Amino acid sequence: MSAINLGPGGHDLATRSARSLGPRLSRVAIYFSITFGLFLLPFALVGLDFAVGPAPYTVHPELLPRGGSSVQRFDDGSTVTVLVRSSSAAAKAAIEGIWRAPPTRSLSETNAKVSITRFFNSASGRAVAWLRIDRVAIGVEAADREAVDRRLAHLAVVTKNPHIDPLFELFDRHLGSVAIGIGIYMLAIAFFMLRGASWAGRIEPDPDAVPVSADELQSRLLQVNQLDLPWRLEEIRPGVFQAEWVYADARWLQLQGAGRIRFSQRLTLRLDPDRTRVSVIESSRSLSWRAGLTGFFANLSYWRGITFFAYESDAAVGLGFRDGKWQLAEAYRYRFSATEMRNPLVEAVVDGGWTYAPSLTLVRWLGG
């Protein structure tokens, strides 16, 4: 392997490329910790509410119907039905059977310490709500939701807890706002993942390094083609470069049929002179198929993201025709190392005083 000098004060690329230049482990750990924390936060809040939050309603066992069910009608036209079943599952099944029986619309369910199912009976045009507290189900039917809520607030068999459960109230009374809030929260997580991944994978030059010009950096990047590498770097348009390593490409025959495999990894680099940064997008493609007496199997995949660490290898034996006869032989063997493909480019970038910045997108405000 020949050595490439990176200029005054630089180092021989070939002599340094064996050393892995990777992202800071501390940044990677912080990024994944925060990402998993953001995903787990809603579940943690719900779990905390289950553990220490107040119950929205309290059942009075002495007022439960002894026969297992009762119906009470009021002067405002509302009705209250109380069902006592053998188990919580039986009570839930009873409620499902009730709301499925008539034509319904605007169904919503809140499952917490106390589950509440609301719907409108399309046939009667009346609003219905069913509370389920363990094995007890209480149904309220009235002219509209406001009338249902007034009757729920003045039940005898159950009373509402004066200490409001915030999550229950949110899901019961502001379900639309909750859905919008969840959507905004997921967008915020996606934004953090895009920006945070670039921050975690970023490889910065030494603080005292003097950035070279964009033209000089382009020249240094293209010099990696003089190394003994299994891929080449090409300029696909001004300031944008691409390298693709086809590390597996083989056809073979087997006793049961034939097969094909092709794996490739691609790096797309865009120079950003204003920030002395090289934004990098990594992608991989794979195609494999096997055909034989038992059928045809194919797999096609595409991946785009940031590879922090990756190494893989594989080999297979196929049927080949050699020396005038069919015999078993190695069909293919491949290996792939992310650092082997990335390190020469990282060396050229950071030794030129620029920042190597893996990204999920080349849109600056999203990719960082």
C-alpha positions as a printed NumPy array, in Angstrom:
array([[  0.   ,   0.   ,   0.   ],
       [  1.433,   3.39 ,  -0.972],
       [  1.468,   6.343,   1.389],
       [ -0.339,   9.599,   0.648],
       [  0.925,  12.736,   2.36 ],
       [ -1.825,  15.079,   3.449],
       [  0.184,  18.238,   3.097],
       [  2.331,  20.396,   5.357],
       [  1.968,  19.312,   8.939],
       [ -0.12 ,  16.322,   7.861],
       [  0.469,  12.594,   8.223],
       [  0.816,   9.732,   5.824],
       [ -2.697,   8.439,   5.266],
       [ -1.575,   4.871,   4.677],
       [  0.399,   4.784,   7.914],
       [ -2.512,   6.054,   9.992],
       [ -5.513,   4.36 ,   8.383],
       [ -5.068,   1.224,  10.484],
       [ -6.078,   3.273,  13.505],
       [ -9.831,   3.482,  13.847],
       [-11.17 ,   7.008,  13.93 ],
       [-14.598,   6.599,  15.415],
       [-17.119,   8.77 ,  17.229],
       [-16.683,   9.513,  20.894],
       [-18.097,   6.696,  22.986],
       [-19.366,   9.161,  25.564],
       [-21.445,  10.964,  22.95 ],
       [-22.835,   7.71 ,  21.587],
       [-23.783,   6.589,  25.109],
       [-25.453,   9.922,  25.894],
       [-27.373,   9.893,  22.613],
       [-28.784,   6.391,  23.034],
       [-29.55 ,   6.97 ,  26.718],
       [-31.573,  10.101,  25.976],
       [-33.309,   8.489,  22.998],
       [-34.437,   5.453,  24.983],
       [-35.373,   7.736,  27.857],
       [-37.624,   9.822,  25.627],
       [-39.367,   6.704,  24.323],
       [-39.818,   5.295,  27.838],
       [-40.955,   8.567,  29.44 ],
       [-44.687,   8.251,  28.52 ],
       [-44.778,   4.667,  29.789],
       [-43.005,   5.734,  32.982],
       [-45.599,   8.461,  33.555],
       [-48.464,   6.014,  33.044],
       [-46.789,   3.486,  35.36 ],
       [-46.278,   6.176,  38.013],
       [-49.92 ,   7.155,  37.741],
       [-50.958,   3.529,  38.233],
       [-48.67 ,   3.216,  41.247],
       [-49.395,   6.402,  43.171],
       [-52.17 ,   8.253,  41.36 ],
       [-55.626,   8.548,  42.938],
       [-58.455,   6.323,  41.715],
       [-60.961,   8.442,  39.74 ],
       [-63.976,   6.674,  41.291],
       [-64.678,   4.781,  44.496],
       [-67.167,   1.896,  44.605],
       [-69.584,   1.529,  47.536],
       [-70.088,  -2.251,  47.831],
       [-73.085,  -1.928,  50.131],
       [-75.055,  -0.212,  47.343],
       [-74.356,  -2.793,  44.652],
       [-77.45 ,  -4.699,  43.419],
       [-77.769,  -8.102,  45.057],
       [-79.258,  -9.631,  41.942],
       [-76.234,  -8.719,  39.85 ],
       [-77.903,  -5.939,  37.851],
       [-80.188,  -2.935,  38.268],
       [-81.587,  -0.136,  36.097],
       [-82.582,   3.273,  37.441],
       [-84.398,   5.98 ,  35.451],
       [-84.373,   9.684,  36.277],
       [-86.677,  12.616,  35.537],
       [-84.212,  14.188,  33.082],
       [-84.507,  11.106,  30.866],
       [-81.149,   9.6  ,  31.828],
       [-80.745,   6.006,  32.956],
       [-78.112,   4.293,  35.09 ],
       [-77.427,   0.563,  34.694],
       [-75.283,  -1.327,  37.197],
       [-73.857,  -4.768,  36.36 ],
       [-71.855,  -6.945,  38.75 ],
       [-69.989,  -9.788,  37.097],
       [-67.795, -12.61 ,  38.356],
       [-64.534, -11.058,  37.138],
       [-63.041,  -7.982,  35.552],
       [-62.808,  -9.825,  32.221],
       [-66.494, -10.735,  32.383],
       [-67.435,  -7.114,  33.087],
       [-65.316,  -5.968,  30.144],
       [-66.953,  -8.554,  27.865],
       [-70.411,  -7.385,  28.964],
       [-69.572,  -3.773,  28.033],
       [-68.201,  -4.826,  24.647],
       [-71.388,  -6.752,  23.932],
       [-73.513,  -3.727,  24.836],
       [-71.755,  -1.169,  22.637],
       [-71.484,  -3.586,  19.721],
       [-75.229,  -4.378,  19.74 ],
       [-76.662,  -1.086,  18.376],
       [-75.201,   1.013,  15.544],
       [-72.657,   3.272,  17.21 ],
       [-70.387,   6.177,  16.307],
       [-67.626,   8.226,  17.936],
       [-66.37 ,   5.342,  20.058],
       [-63.601,   6.155,  22.541],
       [-62.044,   4.12 ,  25.322],
       [-59.85 ,   5.097,  28.252],
       [-58.12 ,   2.233,  29.998],
       [-56.528,   3.074,  33.333],
       [-57.349,   2.191,  36.92 ],
       [-60.929,   2.835,  35.854],
       [-61.804,   2.216,  32.224],
       [-64.464,   4.316,  30.55 ],
       [-66.056,   3.585,  27.181],
       [-68.049,   6.302,  25.467],
       [-70.144,   6.135,  22.314],
       [-73.25 ,   7.563,  20.653],
       [-76.143,   5.257,  19.89 ],
       [-76.958,   6.104,  16.27 ],
       [-80.401,   4.523,  16.487],
       [-81.576,   6.536,  19.514],
       [-79.269,   9.53 ,  19.108],
       [-78.291,   9.349,  22.778],
       [-74.886,   9.499,  24.445],
       [-73.662,   6.527,  26.468],
       [-70.782,   6.026,  28.884],
       [-69.761,   2.809,  30.636],
       [-67.461,   2.809,  33.651],
       [-65.713,  -0.399,  34.614],
       [-64.155,  -0.7  ,  38.053],
       [-62.815,  -4.228,  38.428],
       [-65.893,  -6.497,  38.085],
       [-68.447,  -3.698,  38.38 ],
       [-69.798,  -1.95 ,  35.265],
       [-71.925,   1.198,  35.457],
       [-73.63 ,   2.476,  32.323],
       [-75.112,   5.966,  31.928],
       [-77.321,   6.955,  28.993],
       [-78.58 ,  10.496,  28.429],
       [-79.479,  13.028,  25.761],
       [-75.904,  14.257,  25.244],
       [-72.425,  14.027,  26.731],
       [-72.963,  16.938,  29.108],
       [-76.009,  15.198,  30.581],
       [-74.032,  11.952,  30.857],
       [-71.218,  13.752,  32.718],
       [-73.69 ,  15.394,  35.136],
       [-75.201,  12.024,  35.948],
       [-71.733,  10.443,  36.357],
       [-70.873,  13.149,  38.887],
       [-73.915,  12.286,  41.032],
       [-73.944,   8.494,  41.084],
       [-74.771,   6.72 ,  44.306],
       [-73.112,   3.345,  43.764],
       [-69.81 ,   5.055,  42.912],
       [-68.555,   8.497,  43.863],
       [-65.982,  10.575,  42.066],
       [-62.72 ,  11.131,  43.866],
       [-62.282,  14.845,  44.708],
       [-58.547,  14.411,  44.   ],
       [-58.477,  14.387,  40.221],
       [-56.345,  11.833,  38.395],
       [-54.715,  14.043,  35.722],
       [-54.079,  11.285,  33.182],
       [-57.616,   9.935,  33.446],
       [-59.054,  13.418,  32.958],
       [-56.824,  14.071,  29.966],
       [-57.749,  10.859,  28.169],
       [-61.426,  11.118,  29.069],
       [-62.11 ,  14.8  ,  28.393],
       [-59.338,  15.919,  26.041],
       [-58.644,  12.878,  23.876],
       [-58.178,  14.966,  20.738],
       [-55.649,  17.215,  22.467],
       [-53.846,  14.125,  23.792],
       [-53.593,  12.714,  20.254],
       [-52.185,  16.019,  18.988],
       [-49.766,  16.168,  21.928],
       [-48.548,  12.621,  21.251],
       [-48.019,  13.516,  17.594],
       [-46.012,  16.62 ,  18.534],
       [-43.996,  14.598,  21.05 ],
       [-43.16 ,  11.96 ,  18.424],
       [-42.098,  14.672,  15.978],
       [-39.871,  16.158,  18.683],
       [-38.29 ,  12.737,  19.28 ],
       [-37.743,  12.309,  15.53 ],
       [-36.118,  15.755,  15.342],
       [-33.87 ,  14.921,  18.291],
       [-32.916,  11.577,  16.753],
       [-31.94 ,  13.236,  13.472],
       [-29.946,  16.046,  15.053],
       [-28.633,  13.977,  17.946],
       [-27.4  ,  11.144,  15.74 ],
       [-25.285,  13.57 ,  13.741],
       [-23.918,  15.082,  16.956],
       [-23.1  ,  11.648,  18.404],
       [-21.401,  10.388,  15.236],
       [-19.476,  13.572,  14.527],
       [-15.686,  13.321,  14.334],
       [-13.984,  16.659,  14.848],
       [-10.432,  17.783,  13.988],
       [ -7.837,  18.79 ,  16.549],
       [ -8.646,  22.178,  18.075],
       [ -5.433,  23.711,  16.699],
       [ -5.927,  22.342,  13.159],
       [ -6.127,  25.016,  10.45 ],
       [ -8.9  ,  24.231,   7.918],
       [ -7.748,  23.856,   4.336],
       [ -9.693,  25.246,   1.403],
       [-12.562,  23.295,  -0.167],
       [-10.504,  22.697,  -3.316],
       [ -7.603,  21.337,  -1.284],
       [ -9.915,  19.04 ,   0.683],
       [-11.449,  17.724,  -2.535],
       [ -7.966,  16.916,  -3.794],
       [ -7.106,  15.077,  -0.579],
       [-10.336,  13.1  ,  -0.663],
       [ -9.723,  11.934,  -4.215],
       [ -6.209,  10.802,  -3.258],
       [ -7.738,   7.865,  -1.349],
       [ -8.218,   6.27 ,  -4.775],
       [ -4.428,   5.738,  -4.85 ],
       [ -4.672,   3.39 ,  -1.853],
       [ -5.282,  -0.312,  -2.181],
       [ -8.974,  -0.111,  -1.273],
       [-11.919,  -2.242,  -2.479],
       [-13.833,   0.885,  -3.535],
       [-13.311,   4.219,  -5.29 ],
       [-14.415,   7.759,  -4.48 ],
       [-16.038,   9.679,  -7.327],
       [-17.338,  13.234,  -7.619],
       [-20.94 ,  12.92 ,  -8.8  ],
       [-21.571,  16.681,  -8.857],
       [-19.685,  19.76 ,  -7.62 ],
       [-18.935,  19.373,  -3.931],
       [-20.674,  15.977,  -3.64 ],
       [-18.747,  12.692,  -3.662],
       [-19.791,   9.06 ,  -3.535],
       [-18.055,   5.806,  -2.642],
       [-19.638,   2.378,  -2.972],
       [-18.168,  -0.885,  -1.761],
       [-19.734,  -3.956,  -3.344],
       [-18.427,  -6.416,  -0.796],
       [-20.471,  -9.398,  -1.966],
       [-21.513, -10.222,  -5.516],
       [-21.744, -13.896,  -6.405],
       [-23.856, -16.468,  -8.222],
       [-23.71 , -20.144,  -7.472],
       [-25.319, -23.503,  -7.99 ],
       [-26.434, -25.844,  -5.238],
       [-27.636, -29.38 ,  -5.164],
       [-31.146, -28.007,  -4.72 ],
       [-30.897, -25.146,  -7.228],
       [-29.173, -21.789,  -7.785],
       [-28.595, -18.58 ,  -5.852],
       [-27.376, -14.989,  -6.049],
       [-26.156, -12.564,  -3.4  ],
       [-25.138,  -8.909,  -3.66 ],
       [-24.384,  -6.59 ,  -0.734],
       [-23.083,  -3.032,  -1.045],
       [-22.379,  -0.071,   1.22 ],
       [-22.457,   3.511,  -0.033],
       [-21.151,   6.774,   1.422],
       [-22.332,  10.112,   0.033],
       [-20.257,  13.135,   1.097],
       [-21.219,  16.777,   0.697],
       [-18.759,  19.559,   1.453],
       [-20.066,  22.506,   3.469],
       [-17.363,  25.218,   3.233],
       [-19.341,  27.692,   5.372],
       [-19.041,  25.38 ,   8.392],
       [-15.904,  23.513,   7.287],
       [-17.911,  20.334,   7.606],
       [-18.387,  17.261,   5.443],
       [-21.899,  15.835,   5.793],
       [-22.003,  12.096,   5.167],
       [-24.975,   9.851,   4.455],
       [-24.507,   6.089,   4.746],
       [-26.726,   3.598,   2.993],
       [-26.61 ,  -0.097,   2.193],
       [-28.406,  -2.353,  -0.261],
       [-28.787,  -6.097,  -0.314],
       [-30.248,  -8.521,  -2.812],
       [-30.309, -12.267,  -2.41 ],
       [-32.341, -15.06 ,  -3.919],
       [-32.394, -18.821,  -4.013],
       [-34.307, -21.027,  -6.4  ],
       [-34.751, -24.763,  -6.367],
       [-37.137, -27.649,  -6.314],
       [-38.806, -26.421,  -3.121],
       [-39.547, -22.917,  -4.436],
       [-38.136, -19.436,  -4.939],
       [-36.987, -17.191,  -2.097],
       [-35.874, -13.576,  -2.543],
       [-34.885, -10.764,  -0.213],
       [-34.342,  -7.122,  -1.112],
       [-33.496,  -4.519,   1.522],
       [-32.345,  -0.932,   1.744],
       [-30.985,   0.833,   4.83 ],
       [-30.017,   4.45 ,   5.421],
       [-28.648,   5.8  ,   8.675],
       [-25.499,   6.203,  10.726],
       [-23.206,   3.252,  11.36 ],
       [-21.409,   3.684,  14.637],
       [-19.762,   0.258,  14.618],
       [-20.23 ,  -2.61 ,  12.137],
       [-18.441,  -5.742,  11.068],
       [-19.851,  -8.749,   9.269],
       [-18.633, -11.719,   7.291],
       [-20.14 , -14.772,   5.659],
       [-19.287, -17.671,   3.386],
       [-21.16 , -20.409,   1.584],
       [-20.445, -23.595,  -0.337],
       [-21.966, -24.18 ,  -3.768],
       [-21.797, -26.629,  -6.642],
       [-19.252, -25.804,  -9.303],
       [-18.099, -27.461, -12.534],
       [-14.333, -27.993, -12.341],
       [-11.924, -30.429, -13.995],
       [-14.697, -31.881, -16.094],
       [-16.998, -32.697, -13.198],
       [-19.37 , -31.13 , -10.698],
       [-17.919, -30.671,  -7.236],
       [-18.586, -28.76 ,  -4.052],
       [-16.547, -25.576,  -3.72 ],
       [-16.696, -22.209,  -2.018],
       [-19.46 , -20.198,  -3.676],
       [-18.673, -16.909,  -2.032],
       [-16.923, -15.374,   0.926],
       [-17.213, -11.766,   2.031],
       [-16.451,  -9.469,   4.896],
       [-17.372,  -5.873,   5.607],
       [-15.895,  -3.446,   8.129],
       [-17.431,  -0.001,   8.474],
       [-14.191,   1.45 ,   9.818],
       [-12.17 ,   0.115,   6.894],
       [-14.384,   2.028,   4.497],
       [-14.756,   5.144,   6.628],
       [-11.28 ,   5.667,   8.114],
       [ -9.406,   6.854,   5.003],
       [-12.101,   9.467,   4.384],
       [-12.175,  10.509,   8.041],
       [ -8.395,  10.894,   8.016],
       [ -8.464,  13.135,   4.956],
       [-11.281,  15.269,   6.404],
       [-10.109,  15.808,   9.986],
       [ -6.428,  16.219,   9.05 ],
       [ -7.641,  18.981,   6.748],
       [ -9.187,  20.754,   9.728],
       [-12.76 ,  19.91 ,   8.728],
       [-15.445,  18.025,  10.677],
       [-16.638,  14.608,   9.507],
       [-20.392,  14.634,  10.247],
       [-22.509,  11.529,   9.547],
       [-26.122,  12.493,   9.042],
       [-29.482,  10.944,   8.288],
       [-30.33 ,  13.67 ,   5.79 ],
       [-28.499,  16.371,   3.854],
       [-31.152,  18.936,   4.887],
       [-29.097,  21.125,   7.195],
       [-31.741,  22.048,   9.785],
       [-32.68 ,  18.375,  10.181],
       [-29.338,  16.649,   9.804],
       [-27.285,  19.096,  11.833]])
